[in-house]
Amino acid sequence: MIIENKRFLVYGSGVSGLSAYEFLKNKGGEVYIYTDKKNDNLNGYNQIEKFAEVLKIKFDYVIVSPGINILGNKNLKRLRKQGCLLMSELELGYLFCKGKFVAVTGTNGKTTCVHLINHVMQNYTQTFLCGNIGIPITSICDKTSENCVVVCEISSFMLELMSQNFKPDVAVILNITPDHISRHKTFENYQMVKESITSNQDKNDYLLLPKELKSLQTNANKIVIEIKKYKSNLLGEFNRQNIAFCEMACELLGVDNKKFKKHLKTFLPINFRLQNVGKKKGITYINDSKSTNPDSCIKALEGFSKPVVLLLGGSDKGTNFKQIFSHSNKIKLAIIYGETANKLEQDALFCGFSKTARFASLKESLVCLHNFVRRGDIVLFSPACASFDEFKNYIERGKFFNEYVNRL
């Protein structure tokens, strides 16, 4: 791909958009940036503030940040009509990556898996961890070499502009359950986007799948993952499956099972994914802020042998929560809060579960938590929702929870 003397529009000013802007500028492109956010102050960037002004310029490429909704976006339709080539930040970075490329997607487990693969592989070669973990691909691609391994976490938002260029050596689909319906409109759309990770793979590539997706059509070498037993520091039955995916990915990259298991023993849970914050006054606090959908919350619940005090809520992604409350034997009490509190309460009652306490915000629920817990209890903070009603992201939310617990 030739960048020098080409004209680019970066659409979106999130971390990925700004990274793409700097990448293109450093390679000699003529780069502009546009964002739908009215109050976005982009001092130092070549910003176009009104979309009408965007249409007056002939762009060769439009690089779309994953934060921009693709479905039904009238601005993108207008740009396509003008003959602009639309490209995701994922594809742009991928085109300049060298070495082996491992792409991990799925509704749940992505972050744990990319960190574990990276944890193992970095003992044998240079690795680059990037993608949906907050490290744009365009920020690392120029540092890669023929002998390195790029381990990339890929969200559905990153796959919406799939083209013929993106072709990972190893693609992983961990699972697909309802999520992000407010953006993708239907579960079928969401599933189709997730599965597009294998669209351009061929017989030289590998696709790792769970057994429930074994009928997915692909030109890659398809490997259906079987769950095994492992000795590890990861909580929950679902992590056995995550580990099995990682073991196979590492094997395809040249690390045998014996070496993999040796490094698995030293891998610790990532922050905010079933993280044991500690015990205060006989009460154990588990931080699972990474849980942003019902399925991840259910998987967390299944990892405990006794009922927990479940703390959940946040902003609405268009999902329902009935499946959580169908696991009532795992929940001693549900403390619900935030934008989704009403929906959570209604879905709980629909399932015949009435042991709930409702609050306006996470802060309020934590302040009142001591009224509901007793020595020996486990408090599981597994929100099952996005964080955007109160926080920038799940990380900020997770830090808030940890800080509160540490002050007890």
C-alpha positions in Angstrom: 0.0 0.0 0.0 1.4 3.4 -1.0 0.9 6.2 1.6 3.2 8.9 0.4 1.4 11.7 -1.4 -2.0 10.0 -0.9 -4.9 11.8 0.8 -6.4 10.2 3.8 -9.4 11.0 6.1 -9.3 9.4 9.5 -12.9 9.1 10.7 -13.0 8.9 14.5 -10.8 10.4 17.3 -10.4 7.5 19.7 -7.1 5.8 20.5 -7.1 3.9 17.2 -8.1 6.9 15.1 -5.3 9.1 16.5 -2.8 6.3 16.2 -3.8 5.8 12.5 -3.4 9.6 11.9 0.1 9.7 13.3 1.1 6.5 11.4 -0.1 7.9 8.1 1.4 11.3 8.7 4.8 9.8 9.6 4.7 7.9 6.3 4.2 11.0 4.2 0.4 10.9 3.7 -1.7 14.0 3.5 -4.0 13.3 6.5 -7.1 14.9 7.9 -9.3 13.9 10.8 -13.1 14.1 11.3 -15.2 13.1 14.3 -18.9 13.0 15.0 -18.2 14.3 18.5 -19.2 18.0 18.6 -16.9 19.0 21.5 -13.9 17.0 20.5 -10.9 19.3 20.7 -8.1 18.1 18.4 -5.5 20.8 18.7 -2.4 19.9 16.7 -4.4 17.7 14.3 -5.5 18.6 10.8 -9.2 18.5 11.8 -12.2 19.1 9.6 -15.1 20.2 11.9 -18.1 19.9 9.5 -18.9 16.9 7.4 -20.0 19.2 4.5 -16.4 20.4 4.4 -15.2 16.7 4.2 -17.3 16.2 1.0 -15.5 19.1 -0.7 -12.2 17.2 -0.6 -11.3 14.2 -2.7 -9.9 11.5 -0.5 -8.1 8.3 -1.6 -8.8 6.4 1.6 -11.0 6.8 4.6 -9.6 5.0 7.7 -12.5 4.3 10.1 -11.9 4.0 13.8 -13.6 1.0 15.5 -15.7 3.4 17.6 -17.6 4.6 14.5 -20.8 2.7 13.9 -20.7 1.3 10.4 -24.3 0.0 10.0 -26.6 2.6 8.5 -23.9 5.3 8.7 -25.0 7.9 6.1 -21.7 9.7 6.1 -19.8 6.6 5.1 -22.3 6.0 2.3 -21.7 9.4 0.9 -17.9 8.9 1.1 -18.3 5.5 -0.7 -20.3 7.3 -3.4 -17.5 9.7 -4.0 -15.2 6.7 -4.7 -13.3 6.7 -1.4 -11.8 3.4 -0.3 -13.0 2.6 3.2 -10.5 0.7 5.5 -10.4 -0.2 9.2 -7.5 0.7 11.4 -7.1 -3.1 11.8 -6.6 -3.6 8.1 -4.3 -0.6 7.8 -2.0 -1.8 10.6 -2.1 -5.4 9.4 -0.9 -4.5 5.9 2.4 -3.3 7.5 2.8 -6.1 10.0 5.6 -8.7 9.4 6.0 -12.1 11.0 3.2 -14.4 12.2 -0.2 -12.8 13.0 -2.5 -14.4 15.5 -6.0 -12.9 15.7 -8.3 -13.8 18.6 -12.0 -12.9 18.7 -15.0 -14.1 20.5 -17.6 -12.7 22.9 -15.7 -13.6 26.0 -12.2 -14.7 26.9 -10.3 -12.6 24.3 -8.2 -10.6 26.7 -7.1 -13.5 28.8 -6.2 -15.6 25.7 -4.1 -12.9 24.0 -2.2 -12.2 27.2 -1.6 -16.0 27.8 -0.4 -16.6 24.2 1.9 -13.6 24.5 3.1 -14.7 27.9 4.2 -18.1 26.5 5.5 -16.9 23.1 7.7 -14.1 24.4 10.0 -16.8 25.9 10.9 -17.9 22.3 10.6 -14.9 20.0 9.8 -11.2 19.9 6.1 -10.6 20.4 3.7 -7.7 20.0 0.4 -7.6 21.9 -2.1 -5.2 20.3 -5.7 -4.6 19.3 -8.8 -4.3 21.5 -6.7 -4.3 24.6 -6.0 -0.6 24.0 -2.9 -0.8 21.9 -3.7 0.1 18.2 -2.1 -2.1 15.5 -0.8 1.0 13.7 1.2 1.9 16.8 3.3 -1.4 16.7 3.3 -2.5 13.0 6.4 -0.7 12.0 8.3 -2.3 14.9 7.6 -5.9 13.7 10.0 -8.2 12.0 9.9 -11.4 9.9 10.6 -13.5 13.0 8.2 -12.0 15.4 4.6 -12.9 16.5 1.8 -10.4 16.6 -0.9 -11.3 19.0 -4.0 -9.2 18.4 -7.3 -9.1 20.3 -10.1 -8.3 17.8 -13.6 -7.0 18.6 -16.6 -7.2 16.4 -16.3 -3.4 15.9 -12.9 -4.0 14.3 -14.2 -6.6 11.9 -17.1 -4.6 10.4 -15.1 -3.3 7.5 -13.6 -6.6 6.5 -11.9 -6.6 3.1 -9.8 -9.1 1.1 -6.5 -8.0 2.7 -6.9 -9.2 6.3 -5.6 -12.8 6.5 -4.3 -14.0 9.9 -2.0 -17.0 10.0 -3.9 -18.2 13.1 -7.5 -17.1 13.7 -9.3 -18.0 16.9 -13.0 -17.7 17.5 -13.5 -18.6 21.2 -17.3 -18.4 21.4 -20.2 -16.3 20.1 -23.1 -15.4 22.3 -25.4 -12.3 22.2 -23.6 -9.0 22.7 -23.5 -5.5 21.2 -27.0 -5.8 19.8 -27.5 -2.1 20.1 -24.8 -1.6 17.5 -25.2 -4.7 15.3 -29.0 -4.7 15.5 -29.4 -8.5 15.5 -27.5 -11.4 16.9 -27.2 -12.8 13.3 -25.4 -9.7 12.2 -23.1 -9.9 15.2 -22.3 -13.5 14.5 -21.7 -12.9 10.8 -19.2 -10.1 11.7 -17.3 -12.3 14.2 -17.1 -15.2 11.7 -15.7 -12.9 9.0 -12.3 -13.2 10.7 -11.7 -16.3 8.5 -13.1 -14.8 5.3 -9.7 -14.5 3.5 -7.8 -17.4 5.1 -6.6 -20.2 2.9 -5.0 -23.7 3.2 -1.8 -22.1 4.6 -3.7 -20.7 7.6 -5.5 -22.1 10.7 -8.9 -21.5 12.3 -9.4 -22.6 15.9 -13.1 -23.1 16.9 -15.2 -24.5 19.7 -17.3 -27.5 18.9 -20.5 -25.5 18.7 -19.1 -23.7 15.6 -17.5 -26.7 13.9 -19.9 -26.4 10.9 -18.5 -22.9 10.0 -17.2 -22.9 6.4 -13.6 -21.8 5.9 -10.8 -22.4 3.5 -8.3 -22.5 6.4 -7.2 -25.7 8.2 -10.0 -26.0 10.8 -9.2 -27.2 14.3 -12.0 -27.9 16.7 -10.8 -27.4 20.3 -11.4 -30.0 23.0 -11.4 -29.0 26.6 -8.7 -30.5 28.9 -7.6 -30.3 32.5 -4.9 -27.9 33.4 -3.1 -26.7 36.5 -3.3 -23.0 36.4 -4.0 -19.8 38.4 -7.1 -19.0 36.4 -10.5 -19.4 38.1 -13.6 -20.8 36.4 -14.5 -23.8 34.2 -14.6 -21.6 31.1 -10.9 -20.8 31.5 -10.1 -24.5 30.8 -11.4 -23.9 27.3 -9.5 -20.6 26.9 -6.3 -22.4 27.9 -6.9 -25.2 25.4 -7.3 -22.6 22.6 -4.0 -21.0 23.7 -2.2 -24.3 23.9 -3.1 -25.1 20.3 -2.3 -21.6 19.1 1.2 -21.8 20.7 1.7 -25.3 19.3 1.0 -24.0 15.7 3.6 -21.3 16.4 6.2 -23.9 17.4 5.9 -24.3 21.2 5.2 -27.8 22.3 2.7 -28.8 25.0 5.3 -29.5 27.7 6.8 -26.0 27.4 3.3 -24.4 27.2 2.3 -26.0 30.5 5.5 -24.9 32.2 4.7 -21.2 31.3 1.0 -21.6 32.1 2.0 -22.2 35.8 3.4 -18.6 36.0 0.5 -16.9 34.3 -1.7 -14.8 36.6 -5.2 -13.6 36.0 -5.3 -10.2 34.2 -6.7 -7.2 36.1 -10.4 -7.0 36.3 -11.1 -10.6 35.0 -12.0 -12.6 38.1 -9.3 -10.8 40.0 -9.2 -11.7 43.7 -8.9 -8.2 45.3 -8.6 -9.8 48.8 -10.5 -10.5 51.9 -11.7 -7.8 54.2 -13.4 -8.6 57.5 -13.9 -12.2 56.4 -15.5 -11.2 53.1 -13.8 -12.1 49.8 -14.0 -9.5 46.9 -13.7 -10.6 43.3 -13.3 -8.0 40.6 -14.7 -9.1 37.2 -15.2 -5.6 35.7 -14.2 -7.1 32.3 -17.6 -8.8 32.3 -19.6 -6.6 29.9 -22.3 -9.1 28.8 -24.6 -11.7 30.5 -22.6 -14.7 29.2 -19.4 -13.6 30.9 -21.2 -13.0 34.1 -22.7 -16.6 33.9 -19.3 -18.1 33.3 -18.0 -16.2 36.4 -20.9 -17.5 38.5 -20.2 -21.1 37.4 -16.7 -20.8 38.8 -17.9 -20.7 42.4 -19.1 -23.6 44.5 -21.3 -21.6 46.8 -23.8 -18.7 46.1 -22.3 -15.3 45.9 -23.4 -11.7 46.5 -23.5 -10.6 42.8 -23.0 -6.9 42.0 -24.1 -6.0 38.5 -25.3 -3.2 36.3 -24.2 -0.4 34.0 -25.1 0.9 30.6 -27.4 -0.8 28.2 -26.1 -2.8 25.1 -29.5 -4.1 24.1 -29.2 -7.6 25.7 -31.5 -9.2 28.2 -30.4 -10.7 31.5 -32.9 -13.6 32.1 -30.2 -16.2 31.6 -28.2 -14.8 34.6 -31.2 -15.1 36.9 -31.9 -18.6 35.7 -28.7 -19.5 37.7 -30.5 -18.4 40.9 -28.8 -21.3 42.8 -25.5 -19.4 42.4 -26.8 -16.0 43.6 -27.3 -15.3 47.3 -28.3 -11.7 46.6 -28.1 -9.5 43.4 -27.2 -5.9 44.0 -28.1 -4.0 40.8 -27.4 -0.5 39.8 -27.1 2.0 37.0 -28.8 2.5 33.6 -29.8 -1.1 33.4 -31.2 -1.5 36.9 -34.8 -1.5 35.9 -34.3 -4.1 33.1 -32.2 -6.2 35.5 -35.0 -6.1 38.2 -37.7 -7.0 35.7 -35.7 -9.9 34.2 -35.0 -11.2 37.8 -38.7 -11.1 38.7 -39.6 -12.8 35.4 -37.3 -15.7 36.5 -38.9 -15.7 39.9 -35.8 -14.3 41.6 -36.7 -11.5 44.1 -33.5 -11.3 46.2 -32.4 -8.0 44.8 -31.3 -4.6 46.1 -31.4 -1.6 43.7 -29.2 1.5 43.6 -28.7 4.4 41.2 -24.9 4.0 40.8 -22.0 1.7 41.5 -20.7 4.2 44.1 -24.0 4.1 45.9 -24.2 0.4 45.8 -20.7 0.0 47.3 -21.4 2.5 50.0 -24.4 0.4 51.1 -22.8 -3.0 50.5 -21.9 -3.5 54.1 -25.7 -3.7 54.9 -26.0 -6.9 52.9 -22.8 -8.9 53.4 -21.6 -11.1 56.2 -18.4 -12.8 57.2 -17.7 -15.7 54.9 -19.5 -14.1 51.9 -18.1 -13.8 48.4 -18.8 -10.5 46.6 -18.6 -11.0 42.9 -18.5 -7.8 40.9 -19.4 -9.0 37.4 -21.4 -6.2 35.9 -22.7 -8.0 32.7 -23.0 -4.5 31.2 -20.9 -1.8 29.6 -19.6 0.9 31.8 -20.4 4.1 29.9 -23.2 5.4 32.1 -20.6 6.2 34.8 -17.1 5.4 33.5 -14.9 5.7 30.3 -14.4 1.9 30.1 -14.3 -1.3 32.2 -10.7 -0.5 33.3 -11.7 2.8 35.0 -14.7 0.9 36.5 -12.4 -1.9 37.7 -10.0 0.5 39.3 -12.8 2.3 41.1 -14.0 -1.0 42.6 -10.5 -2.0 43.7 -9.8 1.4 45.3 -13.0 1.2 47.2 -12.4 -2.3 48.5 -8.8 -1.4 49.5 -10.1 1.4 51.6 -12.3 -0.9 53.7 
